[in-house]
Amino acid sequence: MTYRKKLIEVALPLEAINMESAREKSIRHGHPSTLHLWWARRPLAACRAVLFASLVDDPSSWPDKFPTEEAQNAERQRLFDILGRITIETNKKGITKQVVRGLVSWDDINDPNSGVLIAAQREIARSIAWNRGDKPPTEPEAVRRYLAGNAPPVYDPFAGGGSIPLEAQRLGLEAHASDLNPVAVLINKALIEIPPKFKDMSPVNPEARQKLKVNQWKGAQGLAEDVRYYGKWMRDEAEKRIGHLYPKVKLPQEYGEGEATVIAWLWTRTAKCPNPACGCQMPLVRSLNLSTQKGKETRLHPTVVHSQNPPSILFGVEKGKEEILTNKSNRQGVTCICCGTPASFEYLRVEGKAGRMSTQMMAIVADIGKGRVYLPADKIQEEIAHTAKPKWQPDELVTTPSHDVDRLPMYGMRSWGDAFTARQLVALTTLNDLVDEVEAKIHRETIIAGVHDSEIPIHKGASNAKVYADAVATYLALAVSRTTNTICSLAIWSQSRDQSVNVFSRQALAMNWDFPEVNPFARAAGDFGQTTESMSKTIASAPASVAATVLQRDAATEDIPLSCALIATDPPYFDNVGYADLSDFFYVWLRRSLNTLYPSIFGTLLTPKFQELVASHHRFDGNRKKAQEFFEQGLTRAFERMYKASHPNYPLSVYYAFKQTESENQTITSDNLPAVASTGWETMLEGLLQSGFSINGTWPMRTERPTGVKVATNALASSIVLVCRPRPENAPQATRRQLLNELQRELPDAIKKLQQGNIAPVDLAQASIGPGMAIYSRYAKVLEADGSPMRVRTALQLINQTLDQFLSEQEGEFDGDSRWAIAWFEQHQFNDGLYGDAETLSKAKNTAVQGMVNAGILIAKGGKVRLLRRDELPDNWNPADDDRVPDWEATQHLIRTLDQQGETGAANLLMKLGDKGEVARDLAYRLYSICDRKNWTQEAMAYNSLVISYPEISRLASEHMQSAPTQGNLF
């Protein structure tokens, strides 16, 4: 099978791509992720980079045009500069920082003057033209026309949040997306299918028609303006109808009296005390702190009213932080404030299921113009809240026993409507009903605006005005759905930020004992007008360039409606996220608004569950084996369909981020290393290889900010992008011994390159799977000693074994003191051990205990030996004044300085350490591996943080050295 290698199969500017992908998590203004929540989105920068590099030929594929290695490297660097390059820039305050420029930069692609998009499109068109024997176009419009006519369509069968098809469309490519989940389908339609239909169309609302010229609207700006306008109309109309349920609060004298708008009412759930002699309604509040912002510390002050029978609790508000941490809900349950009787979670669940839990208002957050203040609960305010009588609520049952949502029925919230207070239900249903009203209003005003057929494509069975009104209504229904993420009794009040935190702060629904009830008319988080204004910015920045298609389909059972497509996808991660169970939260509201507009998408009461490609054992009566078989067989069928639909000239790219290691009882190595494999990786790779693909490349793409990296969980900092090609039909077979030899010969070099690329230690094991499986998948079969085919699980175990051996062998690069410290650390961490054991080990490592005491890495006294903890290391340590600096000591001091003084302080120390800095980073990988295996989570995070921060530490050190004055000579 002959093909020209693409850039993604040879090299990528990984550091620039990863840097921008990580930064993207903090971008909110106009970012597509703000349109509507979807879990585990892939960063747009990474998707854009993968698509570009999958379409552009690597220079080595054209030896006639680039005959020498130097010429190929120069051309490759030119492509890297277009794709992503790191530059040092100085802002107006004189502060220098690293900035990514190029196609992966969010700032550059949104700057019409940067030219990065047309530069990238020109390169894609050039590669296509060379392969077709055409003359490459150069003028922007010609390039776009050429791509529209000759570029392969891009297809994502597991589109989810839409990152991949959106970036295909941004590059000027025909984008196709599908997903089984109705919420995902609607998000994709809103991102890529609807905007191009109304490209360059002016808005129809009367305000815009009176003020602005018709020809000034570009892309989806007109559509965005109508979403903003009619969203504000819905918000104002809702306030007219139900604003009396959200009254202002009277201010005390200390705040100038008068009235203020309420930002949120803070509530706690309550349950009856199990002590019959008490019987009070226990507040289940998790913390008495209201605000922990510096200078604004405020807390609740509970008072027991014993004069009532049963006694009750009143909450006051006072300045300062909470000091006593008792009598609140914790991991064991709750303790009654009145009598001190403990109540377990089992008791609370019984009370919840019996419908005996209640709520109590604790405090009010008000806006006084100069900031937010906390006021004690007001009886009148609480009574007004209880007057709300919803006329409708979603009564569909919460899926159980899904672990993603099971906390709700566990505490008596059996239906989705139970997750909302009565007042929240009134607000949401009012907004929901207004979607129908505003659709009719837009329909009328579109006709008044005189929209022509040339502006809106003609649709069979519907007038142009109706088509446009339906489109705007779709976004407004999404806005109502998005609002439920804030207006819900599962939201959290952030004490550090003085604001409400969304329900889905993680990929599960947690039970919250106290919650904010935000005011949807307060011009703050949860305000519907602000929600639609934010959405309009996202719509305005949509590519809206090339027509796109979005379908609801099952990737495992339905054929791909395309041929010769470039396929890039982010398949389900075994059992990591139950999207169907979670998205019911939004689906019940979307279905109420859009059932008539999209009858095929919203044809079921809840999202499809049993077809969802996820290994959820609760859908198989707890049988994990059947769940795994369902997932593996379904994924194999999906990959088989991708195999048939893939364009032979372009690789398949598969994003995968999964960490679920399991140890087996038996061992497979001569040095007694445990056999470790990953069920998630195993099932995905089985499906990929069985469908006929082999792995040609693997790239770790960072998807989380360093602060978001968590160790010893299934959350990774990076997605591993696998680059796949059809395996040749004449691929040879190999033996287990051959595979082992090749792993030991090739994998260490690949791992070293991953380390040099600063892959996070938390991701190293997952990233190593790629190059390891590339070796395994080049063969049609790998045969065991008995002639049976080797399982993917066994191959994964051999890859992990090789990784462990590599990290162990790296110890030979460290000095004797450090090799002793590694071995001692693995046995004792920072705890005491026997002096005799330490002495014996020191002889094996060619060092001495007293020498290491003198070096300052351990304490030896009373027949015991212990490594020094980082908090015991001396302040202001200077390696230049130390005549014995083990690599261990340098590493621990770097981590301590990074923790206490940040990257700048660590950079100052790195300058003094010189070449030992790189060795310290390598040692951090080894120590992280030990901590991960021992489940020493906190200690592992320290080594992970050093590696992640090392590029910036190194840059700051280099920058400081270059700017440091030098001593000249007089003569």
N, C-alpha and C positions, 0 to 999 in steps of 0.2 A: 504494500500500500504506500503510494508516494504522495507527499504533500509538502508544502513549504512551511517550515517552522514559524510559528508566530512569536512575537516578543515575549508573551507570557510563558512560553516554553523554554526560554533561555535566561532572561534577566529582567528585573524590575527595580525601580528606585524605591525600595521597600520602606526605607526610613521616612521619606517624604509622604508616602501614601499612609503609613501608619500614624504619623504625627497629625495629619489632617483628619484622619478618621477618628482619632481620639478626641481632637478638639471639637469635632462636629457635635458631640454629645452636649456641649454647652451652648450651641447655637439655637436660638428660639425664634428670632424675628424672621417671619416668612418661610421658615423651614418646613418642608413637607410633613415632617413628623408631627407638627402642631395641628394638622388638619383634623386628625382623629387618632386616638390611641390605638396602636397595635403593638403586640408584645414582640420583643427580640427582633427589631428591625435591623437590617444590615446598613452600615454607614453608606451614604451616597457616594462619598469619595472613593471607597473601596470598590463599589459596584462600577463606577465610572471608569476606574483604572483597569479593572478586569476586562470590561467590554472593549475598551480601546486596545489593550494589549492582546486581546484575542482576535482582533481584526487586522492589526498591523503586522506585517511580516518582519521577522528579525533580520537584520542585515546579513547574517550568515547564510540566509536562504537565497541570496543573490550574489554569488561569487563573481559573476560577470560585472556587476555594478560596484561591488566592494571586494576587490580581489585579495586584499591583505588583511591580517588581523588588526593592524592599526586603523585601517579604513573602516572596518566593521565596528571597532570600539568607538571611533569618532562619530559614526552615524548613530550608533546605539545611544551615545551620550546626548546627541541632538534630540532624539526621541524622548529620552528621559527628561530633558529640559522642558519639552512640551507637556509631558505627562505630570511631572512634579519635581520641583527642585527647592532645596532649603536655602534661604538667604538670610543674612543678618541685616536687620533694619533698625533704625533709630526713630523713636517717636518724638513728638513735640516737646516732651519733658526731658529729652536726652537719654532715655532708657533704651538700651539695645536688647533685642530679643530675636529668636529664630522665627522666621515666617516662611510658610510654604507658598510657593507661587506655581501657577500652571493649571492644568486641567483639573487636578484634584482639589484645588482651592475653592472653597465656597464663595469667598469674596471675589475671586477672579471670574468665575462663571456667571456671577450676577452683575459684573461690571461690563456694560456694553462696549466700553472703550478698551478692554483688555485684549480682545482678539483671540483669547485662548480657545474658544469653542470652534471658530472657523479654522484655526490652525490644526486642531485635532481632527476635524472633519476632512480637511485637506489631506492629512496623512492617511486616513482610512480610505479615502477615495483613490489615493495614489497606489496603495497596495492592491486594491481591487482592480484598478485599471491595468497595472503591470501584469497581473495574473490573467487578465482577459485579452491582453495585447492591445489595449486602448491607450490613447494619449491621456495622461492624467489631467483633469480640469484644475484650474487655479482660481478663477473668479468665484467669489462666495456663492452667488446664485447658481452658477454652473455646478459647483461642488455639491450643493444641496440637491439639485435635480439629478445629478449622477448617482448620489447615494439613494435617492428615492427609487430610482429605476434599476439599480444594480446591486446594492448591498443586500446581504441576506436578512430575512426577518429575524427578529430576536424574540425568543419565547421563554417564558418562565411558567412551568406547570404548577409550582407551589408559590404563587406570587405573594401571599401574605400581605405585608404592609406596602408592597409595590416599589421598593427601592430599585430593583433590577430593571423592570420595564420602564420606569420613569427615566432612569439614566440612559436607557437605549433611545428613548424618544428625544432626550436632550441632545444626544449625539446625531440626531437627524435620521434615525433608523426606524423602520416599521416595527412597532412594539405590539406584542401579543402577551396577554396574561390570563391565567386561569387559577381558580382555587375552588375547593369544595365549600369553604366557609362563606356564608352570605355576607357577613360583615366585611371580610377581606375583599370580596368581589366588589362591594359598593365603594370601599375606599379606593380601589384601583380604578373604578369607573370615574370617580371624582378627580383622581390625579391625572389620568392619561387619556381617558376616552371622551369625557365631556368637554374639556377646554378646547381641543382643536375644532370641534363642531362650530364654535362661536368665535373663532379667531378674528381679531381686529374689528369686532362688532362693538358698536357703541351701546351704552346702557340704555334701558328703557324707562327708568324711574324719572318722574317729572322734575326732580331737583337737578339731576345731571343734564337733562334735555334743555333746561332753561339756561344753565350756566356754561356749558362746555361745548366745544366744537365736535362734530361727528368724527372727523378724521384724525383726532389725536389719540384714539384708543388703540393700543397695540396688544397683540397676543390675547391673553384672557383678562386684560385689565377692565374691560367693560363688564364682563361677567362678574368679576370680583367686586366692582363698584355696586352692582345690583344686590349682591349677597350682603354687602355692608349696609346698604340703605334699607332693604327689606328686613334684615335682621334687627336693625334699630327700630323699625316700625313695629315688629313683633314684640320687642322688649318694652316699648312704650305702651303698646296696647295691653300687654299683660299687666303692666303696673296699674293701668287704669282699672282693670277688672279685679285684681287681687292685691293691690298695694296696701289695702287696709290690714292685711294679715302680717305686714312687715312694717310696723309703726316705728317712728323715731323714739328715742329714749330721752327722758329728762335728765339733765346733767346736774350733779351736785354743785355746791357753791365753789368748791376748789377748782372746778373747771369752767367757771363763769356762768353757771346755770344755763337756762335756755334748753334747746333740744339739739340732738345730734343723730346722724344716720348710723344705724347699727350695721357693723360689718359682719358680725356673726354672733349667734347665741351659743354658748358652750354648755353642753349637757353631759350628764353621766347616767349610765344605766344603773338601776338599783334592783336589789333582790331582798326578800325578807330574811332577817337574821334567823339562823336555825335554832337559836336559843329561845325556848318558849317563854322564858321570863323576860325576854327583851322584845323581840318581834319587830324591831325598827326596820325601815327600808335602808339597807346598807348601800351607800354609794360605792360603786366599783371603780372609782377613779384611779388611773394608773400613776398620776403624779399631781401634787398640789401646786406645782409651778405653772404659772400662766405665761410668763415671759422670762427668758434667761438672757436677753440681750443686755450687754454691758451698759449700765447706767439706767436701765429700764426694768430691772428685776421686779417682778410682781408675782405674788402667790395667793393661793386660796387659804382661808383660815376657817376650818370647820368648827362649829359650835353645837354641842349636843343640847337639845331642849328636853330636859327630863320631865318638865311639867306636863307634857302631853303623854297620852297612853294609846299606842306605844310611843316611845320617845322618837324624835325626829332630828335631823341634822340641817342646820342652816349654814350657808357658806358666805363668809365675808371676803373682802379683797384687801390686801395690805402689801406694802412695799417690801422688797427683799426676796431672797431665795428660800426655798423649802429647806428646813434643817432636819426635821425628823422624818425618816423614811419608813415609818411603820403604818399599820392600819390602812394599807392600800392594796389594790390587786397586784399580784406578782406571779411568778411561775408556779407557785404552790396553790394559789387561790386568793382569798381575800380575808381580812380580819375585820370584824365589826368594830366601828369606831365607838359605838355606844358601850359595849360590854366586853370587847376583846375576844369574842368567840370566833374561832377560825371557820371558814367555809371553803370546802374544796371545789375544784372545777366540776367534779361529778355532781355535787349538790346544785351548782349553778346551772348545769345542763338540764337537770331534772326540772328546776324551776322555770327555765326558759321554755322547754318543751311543753310544760303545763300552762304556759301563757301567763305566768305570775311575775315576770320581770317587768319593770316599769322604767321611767326616765325622770330625771330631776334637773332643772336648770341650775347651773352653778354660777355663771358669770355672763357678762355681756361685753363684747368688744365694740367700741364706738369710735367713729372718726370725728375728731374735734377740729379738723382743719390743719392743725400743727402736728398731727400724728395720731396714733391709735392709743386709746386708754381702756383700761379694764374697770368695769363697774360691777357691783354685786347684782345677783339675780333680782329681778323685779316681779312681784306676784302678778301684776297686771299684764306684764309682757308674757308671762308663762300662761296665763289664762287665755290671752289672745291666740297664742300658738295652738292651744287645745281646741279652739273653735273651728279650726280648719276641717272641712269635711270633703274628702276627695270623692269625685263622682266615678272615678275609674282607677284601677291599679292593676299592674300585670300579675295575674294569678297563676301563671305558669310555674310549675314546681322547679326548685333548684335541683340540679343533677346530684344524685348521691349514689354511691359513696366516693365521688371524685375528690381527691385530696386538695385539688385546687380551689374548691368552693364548699367543702363539707363543713366548714365552721359555721355556716349560716343555719342549716337544719339542725346542727348539733345543739344550737342554742334557741331553737324554736322558730327560726326564720325559714319556713318551709317554702314559701313562694318568693319570687323576685320582688314583689311589691313590699314584702316585709322588711326589706333592706332600707326602706325610706320612711321618714316620719310623715304624718298626715299632711303637714304644711308643705313638705317637699313634694309629695304626690300631687297636691293641688297646683303647685307652681309648674311642675313638669307636664302634667296633663293639659294645663292651660296653654303652655307653649306648643305642646304637641298638636292640640286642636287648631292653633293659629297657623300651622303649616298648611293645612287645607285652605284656610281663608286667604292666606297670602298668595297661594298658588293661583286662586281665582283672580285676585287683585292684579298680579303680574300678568296674567293672561289678558285682562282688559287693557292694561297700560301698554302691553306689547302691541296690541292692535292699534291703539291710539298713536303709538310712536311710529306706525307705518313701516314696520319691518318688512323688507323685501325678501323674495326667495333667494336672491344672491347673497344675502347675509346669513341665512340659516338653511342648511341642507333640507331638501324636501323629504319628509318622512311619510310613508304610506300609513293611512288611517289616522293621521293627526295633522292639524294645522301647524304652521310654523310657530305661531304664537303659543300654542299649547306645548309644543316641544320645548320651547325656551322656558316657559313657566315651570314645566316639570323639572328642568335642569336646575333652576335656581332653588326650587322646593327641595330637591335632593340635598343640596348643601345645607339648607336650613334645618332639615331633619337630622342631618349629621351633626349639626351644631347642638340640637337638643340632646342627642345621644351623648355627645362629648361633655355636655354640662352635667350629666348624671355622674361623671367621674368626680365631681366636686360637690354637687347637691345630693348627698347621700349620707346615711347615718353610719357608714363605714369609713368616712373620711377621718383625717387626723389633724389636730391643731399642732402646728410646729411652734414650740416654745422659743426656739432660737431665731425664727424668722418672723414671728408674729403674723402668721397667715395659715390658711387651710392647706393641707397637703392632700393630693389626689388619693382616691380609693386605691388605685393600682400603683402603689409605690414599688411593688414587686409583682411577679407573675403568679399571684394567688390572691384570694380574698381572705383577709385576716379579720378576726373578731376584735373590734375596738370597744373598750369599756366606756370611754368618754369620747365625744365627737363634737365638731363644730357644725352648727346649722347656719350656713352662710346665707346672706341676703342677696337674692338674684338681681336686685335693683340698686346695689350699693356702689357701683362704679369700681368694683374690686374683683378679686378672683371669684368666679362663679356668676358674675354679671353677664347676662345673655348678650347684651350689646357689645361688650368687650370681646366675648367669645367669637361672635360673627365678624367683628372688625379684625381680630387676629386671623381668622380663617380667610378673610378676603385678601390679606397680604400674602398668604400662601398660594391662593388661586392666581393672584396677579403675577407671581413669579414662576408659575407653571410653564413648561416649555411650549405647550400648545402649538407645536410645529408640524408634526406628522400625525395623520390619523392612526388611531390605535384601537385594538379590539380586546375586550375583557369578557370572559365567559365563566360561568359556574360549571365546573366539571370535576369528575373524579379521576385523578391522574393515574390511578391504578387500574381502572376498568375501561376508560374511554380513550380511544385513539386520539393522537394529537392531530388537529385539523390543519396541519402544515407539512410541507416537505422541504428538505434542504434548509433548515433553520439553524441559526446559531442559538444553542440552548445554554442558558445559565440559570442556575436554580439554587435555592436554599431549602433543602428538604426537611421534613420533620426530624426532630432529634430524639428518636426512640420514645421515651416516656417523660421527657423533660417538661414540656408545656402542654396542657390540655386546652388547646385553643377553643374547641367547640364548647366545652364546659364554661370557660371564662367569658366567651363572647356572647353567651346568652344574656349576660348583664346588659349589653347594649342592644342586642337583637330584639328583645321584647318591645323596646321603645321605637326602634327603626321600623319594625313590622307594622306597628300601629299607624305610622305616618305614611309609609311607602308601599304598603301591601298592594294597592290598586295600580301604582306606577310600575312596580316590578313584581308581578304576580308569580313569575317562575322562580325568582330569587327568594321571595318570602312566602313560599307556598306551604311551609311547615310551621307548626306552632313554635318549635325551637330549632336551633341549628342541627344539621345532620351529625349524629354521634357515631353510629356503628360503622359508617364508611370511613370515618376519619382515620388517617394513617398514623396511628400512635399506639404504642404498646401499653395500653391501659388495662391492667389485669382485672380491674373492677368491672370491665365490660365482658369479661369471660369468667364470671363467677369466681374471681380470685385466682384463676389458673394463669400463672406467669408464663408457662411454656406455650400455651395457646396464644397468649398475647404477643409473645415474641415471634411465633410462627406467622401470625397475621401480619405483623409489621414487616418481617423479612420478605414474605411472599408478595405483599402489596408493593413494597419498594422495588423488588426485582421486576415486577410487571411494569411499574412506572419507568424504570431505567430501560427496559426492553423497548418500550414505546419511544423513549428518547433516542435510543440507538437507531431505530428505523427512521426517525424524523430529522436526525442531525445532518447538517451539511458536511460532506466529506472533507472540505477544505478548512474547516474551523473546529477547534477543540471544544469539548463540553467542559464547563466549569461548575463545580459543586462546592458550595460553602457548607462547612460543617464545624460546629462548636459543641463539643460534648466531653464531659469529664465524668466517667463513672467506672472506676477501676474496681475489680474484684479479685481477691486472692483465692486460689484453689489450694486444696490440701497437699496435692502432690507437687513435686518440684521437677524441673526439666533441665536444670543446669548442673554441670559437674561440680560447681563450687556452692551448691545448695542454695542458689538464689530462688526466691519464691516465684511461682508462675503467676503473672499478673496479666490480665486482659481487660478489655472494655466491651461490655455488652452492646452499648450504643454504636461504637465504632465497628464492632464485628458484624452486626446485622446490616448496617449501611454498606460496608465494603463487600459483604457477601452478595448483596443485591447488585452492586455496581459491577463486580467482576463476573458474576453469573450471566449478566446481560451482554457480555462480550467486550467490555471496556478494559483498558489497562491505564495505569496512572503514569503520566509523562512529567508531571511537575507538581510541586506543592509549595504554597506560600502562606505563611502566618500573617493574617491581616488583623491589625488591632482594632477592636470594636468597643473598648471601654477606656475611660480615663484611668490613669494610674490609681486615683483615689478610690475607684470603684472595684479594684481587684480584690477578690476575697479568696482566701486559701481554704482548702478542705471543704469546698462546696462544689456544686456542679456548675458554678458560674466561672467562665473563663475570661481572660482579657483579650483573647484573639479568636477569630474564626480561622480555620484552616481551609484554604481554597485548594481543591484538588483539580488539576488540569488533566483531562482524560481524552484519550483517542481510542477508536476501535482497535482491539488487539488483533494483530495479523493472524490470518487463518492458519498460516504455517508456523505459528509460534512454537518453539521447542518445549520439551519437558525437562525437568531438573530433579535432582535428588535433594533430600533434606541436607546432606553434607554440602552439596554445591550451594544451596541457599545460605547456609550458615557461613561458608567461606566468603561469599559475596557480601553478606551483611557486615562481616567483620572487616572486609577490605574497603567497602564503599561508605557505609553508614557513619563511621567516625568523622570522616571529612565533611559530610553533610551536617552532622550535629555541630561541628566546630564552626561552620558557616552560619548556622542558626544563632549560635552564641555571639559570633562577631556581629551579626545583625541585631543583636540585643533583644532576642526573644526573651520574654519574661520567663523566669524559672517555673512559674505556675503553668506555663503553656508548653514547656520543653518536651514533656512526654507525648503530648498530643501532636505537636509539630513534627516530632520524629517519626510518627506513624507514616507520614507522607512519603519521604524518601525510602523508608523501609518497605512500604507496600509497592512502591515503584519497582523495586527489585523483584519482589514476589510476583507482581502482576505481569511482568514481562514474559512469564512462562504460561503455557497452556495448562500445565499441571506441575505441582511439586509433589513428588512421591515420597512417602514415608518408607522406612526400612521394610515394612511388610507389603509394600506395593500399593497401599491405599493412598488416595489423594490427601494432601495436607489441608486441614481446615484453616480458615482465616484466623480463628481463635489461636491456633498454635503459632501461626505466623506472627500475630500480634505479641504473643508471649516471647518469641525469639527476638523480636525488635526491642521489646522492653529489656530483655536480658542483655542485648548488645549495648543499649543505652546505659544500663547500670555498670557494665564492664568499662565503658568509655569513661564514665564519671569516676569510677574507682581508679582507673589507670591515670587519670589526670592528676591524682594525688602525687604521682612521681615528679610532677613539675614543681611541687611545693617543697619548702625547706623541711628539715627533720623535725623542728619544733612544731610546725604546723601539721605535719603528718601525725605526730603524736597527739596533738590537740583534737584533730578530726576523729581519731579512733577513740579517744577518751570521751569526747563530746557525744559520740554515738552511743556509748554505754551509760554515761552519767549525766549528760547535759551539763548544767552548772551546779550539780549536787556533789556531795563528798564521795570519795572513793578511797580504798585502802592504799597506803603509801607503797606497800610491797607490790601491788598490782601496777601502780604507776611506774615504779622502778623497773619492773620486768618489761613493760611496754616501751620504756625509754631506750632500753638496750636494743630492742628490735628496730627502733626508728633512728638509731644512731644519734641519740641526744642524751641529756641528763636532766633529772628533775630539778636540781639546784640551778642549773643553767637557765631553765625556763622560769623559775622563780625570779632570778636576776633579770630575765628579759621582760618580766612584768605581765605574764599571761596567766599565772596561777599562784595559789597559796598552798603551802605545805607546812602543816604543824599538827602536833598531837597524833601522829600516825595516820593523818588523813590528808588528802590532796583534793583541791577543787579549782576548776577554771574560774578566773575572775569574771564576774558579770560586767556588763557594759557600764552600769551605773557606778561600779567600783573603779573604773579606769581613771587615771589622773586627768585633771583639767589642763587645758593649754599644752597638750602633749606635742612635742616637736620631734619628729623622727631624726632630724639632724643632730640632736643632742643625745640620741640613743644609739649605743654601739652595737645593739643586737635587736633587730626589728623583724620578728617572724611575720610571715604572710598573714597568719591568724591575727596577730596584734593589729596590723594595718587594716584588715577587714573590719574588726570590731570597732576600732577608732573611727573609721569612715562612717559606719552605721550610726554610731553614737553622735557624731558631729552632724550628720544629715538630720537626725531626729531632733537635735537641740538647736541647730543653727541654720537648717535648711540647705538648699543646694549651693548657695553662695559660700557658706561656711565649709561645706564639704569640698568645694572647689579649691578653697585656700589650702586645705590639708592635702588635697591631691597634688597640688603643685610641689609640695614638700616631699611627697612620696615618690614622685617620678614614675618609673616603670612599674613599681609595685602596685599601682592602681589597677592596671589590667589584670595582674595576678589576683588581686583582691576580688575583682569581679568574677573571675573563674572560680575562685574558692566559694563565692556566694552561691553559685550554681550547685556545687557539691553539698554545701551545708543545707540548702533548701531541700535537696533530694532526701537527705537524712531526716529532716524535720517533717517532710510530707509523709514519709514512710512511718514515722513514729507518732504522727498526729499531733505534733507540737505546733499548733496553729499560729499562735502569736509569734513564736520565734521564727517560724517560716516566713511570716509577713515581713520581718526585718530584712531578710536576705533578698526577698522578692523586690522590696522597695529600693534597695541599693542598685540592683541591676536595672530596674525601670528608670531610675533617675540618673544613671551613669552617663548617658549621652549629654544631658544638660550640664551635669557636673564637669565633665571633660571639656565641653565647649566654654564654660565660664572660666575654667582654669587656663585654657589656651588663650582666651581673649585677654585675661588679666596679664599673662606672661608677655603677650605682644605689646600691651600698652604700658608695661612697667618701664621706667626710665633706665637707661644703661649708663654705666660709668665710662666716660671717654678718657683718652690719654692726652696729657699735656703736649707731648711731642710725637 
